[in-house]
Amino acid sequence: MVRGAGEQEAHRESRHRSAGLMYVADGVVKVEAEGRVHHLGCGNSLLLSGGVRHRRRTAGPGTRVLVVAVGGHVEVLGA
């Protein structure tokens, strides 16, 4: 589990071996993944498959993001 707070640089690219769920507890986050831009607000979440390169940028100092990595086999049903 990774917790992020405050402003983060968008140039820092991440890639996780396992799937990860990004949840915005407070503030606004812009996530770039697989050529798409996602704007997430408080209470929004984004599920990223393992191996997906992504960047995130927070919109202010009060932003808090929780990232939970999921290990092993994960099957998402009903998208």
Number of C-alpha atoms within 10 A of each C-alpha: 10 9 11 13 16 14 16 17 10 14 10 10 12 12 16 15 12 17 19 21 16 21 21 22 17 18 19 22 25 16 18 17 17 9 8 8 13 13 15 18 17 15 12 14 17 15 14 19 17 15 13 15 15 20 17 22 19 24 15 15 13 13 21 20 23 17 17 16 18 16 11 7 7 10 6 6 5 4 3
